[in-house]
Structures are given as C-alpha cells and as structure tokens.
Amino acid sequence: MKKYLQDSTMERSHLFFVLTIILFWFSNYIYVPTFTLYLEHVQFSTLTIGILLASYGISQVLLRFPLGVWASRYPKFQIMFFRSSFIFAFFSSFLLIVSNSFTSVFLARFMIGISASMWVMVTVLYATFFSTKHLAKAMGFVQFLTITTQLVCMSMTGYMVHYFGWKIPFILALMSTIAGLYCMMQIQFPPVTKTQKGSLKALIERILHHRDTWRSGVISLLGHALLFITIFGYSIPYATTLGVGEQAMIWVVLSFFLPHSLGAFVLMRFDLSLKQRSRILIGCFVSIAFAFILLASTTSLWIFYVAHIVIGGALGPVFPLTLAGAIETVEPDIKMGAMGLFQSFYAFGIVLGPLLASVFLRGEQYESVFVFCFVLALVALLILIMRSFRRERI
C-alpha cells in the first residue's frame, strides 16, 4: 500500500500503523474462537451467554457516535482516544484472567467494547495517510488486516487452549495491548483537519445529514449481525454437534476466514464505480441467503463447510465497501463524526444479532438460528435492490 501514500516520508509511520492495527484486533479477538465454549464450560445459561456476547456491542452502540462527534469537534483528542483503546483492552484482559463471575465477564466484554469503539479513530486516522481517490483501497487494506488478524486468532486459539488451558488467550490479549501501545507511540500522524466553527448542534446536524452514511450503516449492521451470530457466535458450538473436535476447529475457521480474507484482498485491487459496488453487494447477499437455506435444511458436515465458505467469502467485500461508502462523500472536518455514526449504527448488529439468535435457539437445535440469518440476509438484499433501482431511475 505504500505506493498510495500521500508522502514517502510516511512509510515508517505507516508500517507501525499496520502493526498497531494488527495488535488492536489481536487483543480483541484472540479469545473469541473459544469464548462461547469457555462460557459454557463455566456453566452459564444460553440466555446469559447471549447477553455476555452482546455486551461487547452495547458499549459500541453507546460510544462510537459520541466519540466520533467529540473527535470531530476537538481533533486534539483523536490520538489520545486511539491510545486509550489499548488501556481499556488491557484491563478487560486482566479481568478475564483473574475472574469468571458474570459481573467480571460482563465488565470485561463491556471494556473491550469500549476499546473497539476507538476503531472510529483508527479508520479515519489511517485514511489521512491516503488521498481521497484511494480511500476504497485503504479501507480494503484495513479490512484485509482485520480479517487476517482474525484468521490467525481463530486458527491458533483452539490449539492454545487445548495445550495451555482456558486462560491462555486472555494472557496473550493482555500482552498484545502492551505491544500495541508501544507501536502506536512510534507513529507520526499527518495534521488533522480543523472543524469549521459553529455550535455542537450544527455539527451533529451536518453529520446526520449525510444519507450515504446511513445507507451504508444499515447494510453493515445486517452484515455484522450475521458475522457475530455465525463464526463469532454459534458456528463453532454447532460444529461440535456435528462431530468436530477442538483440534479440528481450525478447519471451521479456515473455511470461513480464508475466503473472507480473499474477498477483501481482491476488492482492494480495483477502482469500482458506484454501480459496480451496488451489484457486488447484491451478489454477496444473494449468496449469503442461499448459504443459510443450506445450513437450515441439512446437518451434513460438508454442507456446513461449503456454506461457511460462501458466507465468509460473500461478507469479505461487504465491510470495506460499506466502510468506504460511509465517509467517501463526507467533508474532511466531520469524517470522524460520520464514521462514529456509521460504526455506532452497525454496532447494533453486533448487539442484537447474538441476542436475538439466543432467543431463537432451543437447546442444540440451530436450524431456527440459520432461518433467522436467512431473513436478515433477505432484508439486506431487498434494501440494496430498492436502492439500486432508485439510483438507476435518477
């Protein structure tokens, strides 16, 4: 990506930024693959597990937009917020290491949600290293880094737990927060754009005025709901009912994340028109809906893998396309606020997805969960088709 940087002097800072992003998501996701199984091991109920999984998104729903607005209003706080993400992640990991009570786990997940809320700052600050015309490529690369880190975490965690016990992922998460804070201190950020003078109310109104931010947010919300219901929620527990053991979980992870990573990687290689982006998104959700029909209609392990390949690959382009679409047409001084609005909106999917899925789940009968996912994919598809139809009429 260095050839797309605004200035060659940014190369060293860009390298440390890349490392920071990797460590940022490592601290968030290293324990996710086995977290639901850990909660079952601690003997929490199905509904309690749903609440704990959803708590990660609650803090993001509450904080992402206010943080974005505050960072737009007072740019000097942007970097400070970014640094605080690793501090919250540190204390979250520490709590998970020392306690497994409901209160401790809930607070830990709430704090890691606060850490994840700082992704608002990360994405917009990273975008400042690139010109506007390369924004989609930059967001594609950010998503590629995110997915690759998730893939590493999902691949190694099962083995680590098998050999070293349930607590080792939390210890690794804590160590990564320290390394991440060090890498971030090495970054020299480009000057931030100062916000135009005016009242806070006027600033918020300017942010809320951008329809593309809302439109992208709805699709991302539905996509994140599907992501956190499946591979970050119930896919691995469901795989165990099909006979997949702990050491074979890597194949579940790879079946989802390799095509997921490939989808984001291929996307960042091209400059796409608005119509092409719309068609890609429609195609993605058609594929996702079909995959959930397969999952809901059979208990075949091979169908399980094929469906996860399709879902992972189709969600790959969804997130960077909506991420770029959320701020592409937004004025530079309020990009942080618009990104906060967008990310707060899709955080509802992180919260409501697992929570509603837990309501539909009855014992180990996962078919109803996949039917629910099919409905979500269908809603996204209908929205995209209607939006595409309106644009073609204009």
Buried (B, 14 or more C-beta within 10 A) or exposed (E): BEEBBEEEEBEEBBBBBBBBBBBBBBBBBBBBBBBBBBBBEBEBEBEBBBBBBBBBBBBBBBBBBBBBBBBBBEBEBBBEBBBBBBBBBBBBBBBBBEEBEBEBBBBBBBBBBBBBBBBBBBBBBBBBBBEEEBBBBBBBBBBBBBBBBBBBBBBBBBBBBBEEEBBBBBBBBBBBBEBBBBBBEEBEBBEBBEBEEEEEEEBBEBBBEBEBBBBBBBBBBBBBBBBBBBBBBBBBBBBBEBEBEBEEBBBBBBBBBBBBBBBBBBBBEEEBEEEEBBBBBBBBBBBBBBBBBBBBEEEEBEBBBBBBBBBBBBBBBBBBBBBBBBBBEBBBBBBBBBBBBBBBBBBBBBBBBBBBBBEBBEEEEBBBBBBBBBEBBBBBBEBBBEBBEEEEEE
